Protein backbone atom coordinates (compact mmCIF):
# COMPACT_ATOMS: atom_id res chain seq x y z
CA UNK A 1 0.00 0.00 0.00
CA UNK A 2 2.83 2.37 0.91
CA UNK A 3 4.54 1.65 -2.40
CA UNK A 4 1.29 2.27 -4.27
CA UNK A 5 0.87 5.67 -2.59
CA UNK A 6 4.47 6.61 -3.31
CA UNK A 7 4.11 5.53 -6.95
CA UNK A 8 0.84 7.49 -7.30
CA UNK A 9 2.44 10.58 -5.79
CA UNK A 10 5.37 10.35 -8.18
CA UNK A 11 3.02 10.01 -11.15
CA UNK A 12 1.03 13.03 -9.99
CA UNK A 13 4.17 15.14 -9.53
CA UNK A 14 5.53 14.02 -12.87
CA UNK A 15 2.28 15.03 -14.53
CA UNK A 16 2.52 18.49 -13.00
CA UNK A 17 6.05 19.09 -14.24
CA UNK A 18 6.07 20.99 -17.49
CA UNK A 19 8.63 20.39 -20.17
CA UNK A 20 8.93 22.58 -23.21
CA UNK A 21 11.52 20.52 -25.00
CA UNK A 22 11.53 20.28 -28.75
CA UNK A 23 12.36 17.01 -30.45
CA UNK A 24 15.73 17.06 -32.21
CA UNK A 25 16.05 15.20 -35.52
CA UNK A 26 19.21 14.51 -37.50
CA UNK A 27 18.29 11.30 -39.33
CA UNK A 28 16.39 11.94 -42.57
CA UNK A 29 14.53 8.61 -42.38
CA UNK A 30 13.28 9.50 -38.88
CA UNK A 31 12.06 12.87 -40.18
CA UNK A 32 10.34 11.25 -43.16
CA UNK A 33 8.62 8.52 -41.15
CA UNK A 34 7.54 10.93 -38.40
CA UNK A 35 6.09 13.40 -40.93
CA UNK A 36 4.32 10.57 -42.79
CA UNK A 37 2.82 9.21 -39.56
CA UNK A 38 1.60 12.68 -38.55
CA UNK A 39 0.16 13.59 -41.98
CA UNK A 40 -1.68 15.78 -42.68
CA UNK A 41 -0.42 17.48 -39.51
CA UNK A 42 3.07 18.98 -39.22
CA UNK A 43 5.85 17.91 -36.87
CA UNK A 44 7.61 20.73 -35.03
CA UNK A 45 11.23 20.12 -34.19
CA UNK A 46 14.85 21.09 -34.48
CA UNK A 47 16.39 19.52 -37.56
CA UNK A 48 20.07 19.07 -38.42
CA UNK A 49 20.65 18.14 -42.05
CA UNK A 50 23.41 18.10 -44.66
CA UNK A 51 22.65 19.82 -47.99
CA UNK A 52 23.71 17.94 -51.14
CA UNK A 53 21.72 19.83 -53.80
CA UNK A 54 19.97 23.15 -54.31
CA UNK A 55 17.31 24.19 -56.78
CA UNK A 56 14.82 26.89 -57.61
CA UNK A 57 11.29 26.84 -58.96
CA UNK A 58 8.76 29.64 -58.88
CA UNK A 59 9.02 31.76 -55.74
CA UNK A 60 10.98 29.19 -53.72
CA UNK A 61 14.44 27.73 -53.48
CA UNK A 62 14.93 24.17 -52.35
CA UNK A 63 17.73 22.67 -50.29
CA UNK A 64 17.86 18.89 -50.65
CA UNK A 65 19.51 16.22 -48.55
CA UNK A 66 19.93 13.97 -51.62
CA UNK A 67 21.29 14.74 -55.10
CA UNK A 68 17.97 13.63 -56.61
CA UNK A 69 15.07 15.51 -54.99
CA UNK A 70 12.74 12.63 -55.97
CA UNK A 71 14.76 10.14 -53.89
CA UNK A 72 12.51 8.69 -51.18
CA UNK A 73 15.29 9.39 -48.64
CA UNK A 74 15.32 13.12 -49.45
CA UNK A 75 14.16 15.88 -47.12
CA UNK A 76 13.58 19.24 -48.79
CA UNK A 77 13.97 22.58 -47.05
CA UNK A 78 11.77 25.20 -48.72
CA UNK A 79 12.93 28.83 -48.58
CA UNK A 80 10.71 31.56 -50.04
CA UNK A 81 12.84 33.80 -52.28
CA UNK A 82 11.76 37.06 -50.52
CA UNK A 83 13.60 36.06 -47.29
CA UNK A 84 16.92 35.36 -49.03
CA UNK A 85 18.24 38.98 -49.10
CA UNK A 86 17.77 39.13 -45.30
CA UNK A 87 20.15 36.15 -45.19
CA UNK A 88 22.75 37.88 -47.38
CA UNK A 89 21.80 35.78 -50.43
CA UNK A 90 21.24 37.77 -53.61
CA UNK A 91 21.62 35.22 -56.41
CA UNK A 92 21.85 31.50 -57.10
CA UNK A 93 25.64 31.49 -56.78
CA UNK A 94 25.31 33.00 -53.27
CA UNK A 95 22.73 30.33 -52.46
CA UNK A 96 25.02 27.51 -53.54
CA UNK A 97 28.01 28.99 -51.73
CA UNK A 98 25.98 29.50 -48.54
CA UNK A 99 24.28 26.09 -48.30
CA UNK A 100 25.70 23.49 -50.69
CA UNK A 101 27.83 20.84 -48.95
CA UNK A 102 27.15 22.36 -45.54
CA UNK A 103 25.17 21.24 -42.55
CA UNK A 104 22.18 23.31 -41.51
CA UNK A 105 20.09 23.57 -38.37
CA UNK A 106 16.44 24.43 -38.75
CA UNK A 107 13.72 25.06 -36.22
CA UNK A 108 10.44 24.47 -38.00
CA UNK A 109 7.71 22.14 -39.12
CA UNK A 110 8.24 19.04 -41.22
CA UNK A 111 5.32 17.83 -43.30
CA UNK A 112 4.51 15.31 -45.96
CA UNK A 113 3.82 17.11 -49.26
CA UNK A 114 2.06 15.49 -52.19
CA UNK A 115 3.73 16.20 -55.52
CA UNK A 116 1.51 15.67 -58.56
CA UNK A 117 2.90 14.81 -61.99
CA UNK A 118 1.61 17.35 -64.47
CA UNK A 119 0.54 17.09 -68.11
CA UNK A 120 -0.43 20.24 -70.04
CA UNK A 121 -0.37 22.19 -66.74
CA UNK A 122 -2.90 19.82 -65.18
CA UNK A 123 -2.30 17.17 -62.52
CA UNK A 124 -2.40 13.57 -63.67
CA UNK A 125 -3.41 10.62 -61.50
CA UNK A 126 0.28 10.06 -60.72
CA UNK A 127 1.95 11.55 -57.66
CA UNK A 128 4.58 10.92 -55.00
CA UNK A 129 5.36 12.36 -51.59
CA UNK A 130 8.22 14.52 -50.41
CA UNK A 131 9.03 15.63 -46.90
CA UNK A 132 9.29 19.42 -46.64
CA UNK A 133 10.47 21.76 -43.93
CA UNK A 134 9.28 25.27 -44.80
CA UNK A 135 11.38 28.14 -43.47
CA UNK A 136 9.47 31.43 -43.35
CA UNK A 137 11.85 33.26 -41.01
CA UNK A 138 15.57 33.59 -41.81
CA UNK A 139 16.45 33.22 -38.12
CA UNK A 140 14.98 29.69 -38.16
CA UNK A 141 17.87 28.31 -40.23
CA UNK A 142 21.60 28.49 -39.69
CA UNK A 143 24.60 26.98 -41.41
CA UNK A 144 26.84 24.75 -39.31
CA UNK A 145 30.07 22.93 -40.09
CA UNK A 146 29.86 20.14 -42.65
CA UNK A 147 28.78 16.83 -41.12
C-alpha positions in Angstrom: 0.0 0.0 0.0 2.8 2.4 0.9 4.5 1.7 -2.4 1.3 2.3 -4.3 0.9 5.7 -2.6 4.5 6.6 -3.3 4.1 5.5 -7.0 0.8 7.5 -7.3 2.4 10.6 -5.8 5.4 10.3 -8.2 3.0 10.0 -11.1 1.0 13.0 -10.0 4.2 15.1 -9.5 5.5 14.0 -12.9 2.3 15.0 -14.5 2.5 18.5 -13.0 6.0 19.1 -14.2 6.1 21.0 -17.5 8.6 20.4 -20.2 8.9 22.6 -23.2 11.5 20.5 -25.0 11.5 20.3 -28.7 12.4 17.0 -30.5 15.7 17.1 -32.2 16.0 15.2 -35.5 19.2 14.5 -37.5 18.3 11.3 -39.3 16.4 11.9 -42.6 14.5 8.6 -42.4 13.3 9.5 -38.9 12.1 12.9 -40.2 10.3 11.3 -43.2 8.6 8.5 -41.1 7.5 10.9 -38.4 6.1 13.4 -40.9 4.3 10.6 -42.8 2.8 9.2 -39.6 1.6 12.7 -38.5 0.2 13.6 -42.0 -1.7 15.8 -42.7 -0.4 17.5 -39.5 3.1 19.0 -39.2 5.9 17.9 -36.9 7.6 20.7 -35.0 11.2 20.1 -34.2 14.9 21.1 -34.5 16.4 19.5 -37.6 20.1 19.1 -38.4 20.6 18.1 -42.1 23.4 18.1 -44.7 22.7 19.8 -48.0 23.7 17.9 -51.1 21.7 19.8 -53.8 20.0 23.2 -54.3 17.3 24.2 -56.8 14.8 26.9 -57.6 11.3 26.8 -59.0 8.8 29.6 -58.9 9.0 31.8 -55.7 11.0 29.2 -53.7 14.4 27.7 -53.5 14.9 24.2 -52.3 17.7 22.7 -50.3 17.9 18.9 -50.6 19.5 16.2 -48.6 19.9 14.0 -51.6 21.3 14.7 -55.1 18.0 13.6 -56.6 15.1 15.5 -55.0 12.7 12.6 -56.0 14.8 10.1 -53.9 12.5 8.7 -51.2 15.3 9.4 -48.6 15.3 13.1 -49.4 14.2 15.9 -47.1 13.6 19.2 -48.8 14.0 22.6 -47.1 11.8 25.2 -48.7 12.9 28.8 -48.6 10.7 31.6 -50.0 12.8 33.8 -52.3 11.8 37.1 -50.5 13.6 36.1 -47.3 16.9 35.4 -49.0 18.2 39.0 -49.1 17.8 39.1 -45.3 20.1 36.1 -45.2 22.8 37.9 -47.4 21.8 35.8 -50.4 21.2 37.8 -53.6 21.6 35.2 -56.4 21.9 31.5 -57.1 25.6 31.5 -56.8 25.3 33.0 -53.3 22.7 30.3 -52.5 25.0 27.5 -53.5 28.0 29.0 -51.7 26.0 29.5 -48.5 24.3 26.1 -48.3 25.7 23.5 -50.7 27.8 20.8 -48.9 27.1 22.4 -45.5 25.2 21.2 -42.5 22.2 23.3 -41.5 20.1 23.6 -38.4 16.4 24.4 -38.7 13.7 25.1 -36.2 10.4 24.5 -38.0 7.7 22.1 -39.1 8.2 19.0 -41.2 5.3 17.8 -43.3 4.5 15.3 -46.0 3.8 17.1 -49.3 2.1 15.5 -52.2 3.7 16.2 -55.5 1.5 15.7 -58.6 2.9 14.8 -62.0 1.6 17.4 -64.5 0.5 17.1 -68.1 -0.4 20.2 -70.0 -0.4 22.2 -66.7 -2.9 19.8 -65.2 -2.3 17.2 -62.5 -2.4 13.6 -63.7 -3.4 10.6 -61.5 0.3 10.1 -60.7 1.9 11.6 -57.7 4.6 10.9 -55.0 5.4 12.4 -51.6 8.2 14.5 -50.4 9.0 15.6 -46.9 9.3 19.4 -46.6 10.5 21.8 -43.9 9.3 25.3 -44.8 11.4 28.1 -43.5 9.5 31.4 -43.4 11.8 33.3 -41.0 15.6 33.6 -41.8 16.5 33.2 -38.1 15.0 29.7 -38.2 17.9 28.3 -40.2 21.6 28.5 -39.7 24.6 27.0 -41.4 26.8 24.8 -39.3 30.1 22.9 -40.1 29.9 20.1 -42.7 28.8 16.8 -41.1 
